Amino acid sequence: MSQPASQNIRNRTIRIPRLVLRTGLSVSALAALAATFIFTHPDLSPELMGPFTALHGLLASGLLAFAAFAGLSGLLWPLTQLMAGVEATAKAAGTLGFAAVLPFAQAADPGGAGAEAKGGKAATAAHEIQIGGYGGYNYTEPSTVRFIQPGGTDMTFTDMQWLGESLKTEPYWGVRTTYWNRSLRGVGFMFDYTHAKATALKTQQVNQSGTRDGQEVPPQEPFDATFRKLEFTHGLNFFTLNAVYRASGLHDRFAPYAGVGIGLSVPHVDTNRSGAPKQARTYSHQIGGLTFQVLGGLQWGFLRSGRASAFAEYKLNYSENVGDLTGGGTVDTDLWTHQVPIGFSYHHFLGAK
């Protein structure tokens, strides 16, 4: 039996706004992608657009575009869901431990157990793939720098101070993919790419020793007595493979996690001597050495389906960074980088049992 005309009209009034909404969000995402790409690479010079630089620039632009897309979508949530999320966050932040929020979680989500009983994918899936992106803050501790060039330059700088510049172009960001298998009992394997930054403070007085152009240097001088610049600003990049443990049975929505990882540091070495010509500038991505990291954080599953979550964590990287200089020589420093990533993840479930 055909539907009444009034029912068809109601269906159309529902479909049209959804079509307009999806089209608007897609256009906004594409516009954000284009705008952020131009913003992160304003010069578009051949040197700047090397393969690796172009790749991570596109990833950064896509991440910012996704954040804009998610923000627009979030503003359109039903008011009841928004208020429930605010209430849940406020109560969780005011507790001293997970035990204090368990009664609230049971009251706020009475259908949680029922959903699992009905065979929800999050509860029964054998495999889970978690894809996330994040921004945040990074800080690099003072370090020792060894600087060698032909012609009698061999200098060691102690306590070289670095700026993180987390929100300047390009900002601190990262992407990650984690594989979870139910049989591994909370252990997962994560590939994590982090774009941090470290810029030597140009106004600092440096403690130093050694020779510059064959002459012994004084124990302390201004930074610009030797360097015009010394930085890793198109990325103090970390590629790491991590083992992660997630304690998912403590709470319906909140899960603490911790992990350790090892990988490669790929810094973008940008340095030049004071008074040296532009042709002598070193400006390239290089494999600097090994990096090790530890991390720990808290994941919040803000959707009952388990498809999406937010996370906040602390991460510490130790990285070896040896860069080859234009015209010969090296710059060498080991860096400790503190990070506070905050981001969102999408969860895909496979092999429901």
PyMOL commands that set and color helices and strands:
alter all, ss='L'
color gray80, all
select helices_A, chain A and resi 5-40+51-75+79-93+98-108+112-117+121-124+182-184+223-225+278-280
alter helices_A, ss='H'
color red, helices_A
select strands_A, chain A and resi 125-140+143-149+153-160+162-163+173-181+187-200+205-212+215-216+220-222+227-246+254-273+282-285+289-300+308-324+330-352
alter strands_A, ss='S'
color yellow, strands_A
deselect
rebuild
show_as cartoon
